[in-house]
């Protein structure tokens, strides 16, 4: 695909941050973006025996169509058939099957007494202080090894699977000369610090840097639901205890441990940059590379990316009664902003997402999707739904017009 044929580009503005705009006039039903697979996802435990782990096929609770079950009981991976299973394994590798199997051992098998929620409110400072305490504890490797014996409830284990998949993908980039490619698409945005505000697509696929560059909503989510802080810490502790204690610095002076427990170069480069500048990292085993990236910083990044950026894996065709089977993060489409009268619609076929214009679009017009299927709601219901699910007050043209009309009515104007 040539640069001039790419139908959308990314721009940055002060109000909405990075967002997509049309490169030229587009007719209705134009496909502006195709994404084959998510960077990381999870299928909720409740639906795991009913959903294909590759194509997300779901048949209203029926299970007979899932004929490949050899990794189901231990790793939580079931597939429609050998084609889906082989495709997943070819992309992800048997190592991820083994990692998920080890993680599933730490899932509580029976529901015990619910953990008491002792957190009523939490401030930014308390959140940071709590994570700092975790970082201090993990300096004691004897204490940290005990984390591998902790258990996660279903909610925590489902989130931990998503985090582990993201970190596993990140670890594959360590030791490589260029970033690993997940997933395939028409192109990937240049989201590096050197990229211009007005950037077009280039060829390639998304990487950890694309994933990590998404807006984090972790702090605001924890302030709204303080119990999540304990959930997140347990997720980190289990991942660190199981997978994060296998690597040591490869040279005496190349690395140091920072206050967050993150392995850093003395030049303060991140792990991904480290891998391209220090050939020693190419000699690490896969378990050592994974251990390097299981840090407080990276786990908090993955946990913060989920709220506000993930796409629900919904039963299709989508109707009011459709089940939400899990969630997935596709970094490249996450830069579509929301509009309550969108000009782009998301369509899912298997694990592939396709974004298609709903009407003719002018050159340079912002391309927006609808979050949460709110198009048929009234203004107040839309605002509540978007705040509860995505933590923002919608200021799209439709909402501004609705708000003005309501205010005029309250003030006695026609």
PyMOL commands that set and color helices and strands:
alter all, ss='L'
color gray80, all
select helices_A, chain A and resi 3-5+45-50+72-75+82-92+94-104+124-137+141-149+154-173+208-212+218-224+227-243+271-277+279-283+286-293+296-309+332-335+379-390+397-410
alter helices_A, ss='H'
color red, helices_A
select strands_A, chain A and resi 8-13+17-22+31-35+40-43+188-189+199-202+255-257+263-265+311-314+324-329+337-338+344-349+352-357+368-369
alter strands_A, ss='S'
color yellow, strands_A
deselect
rebuild
show_as cartoon
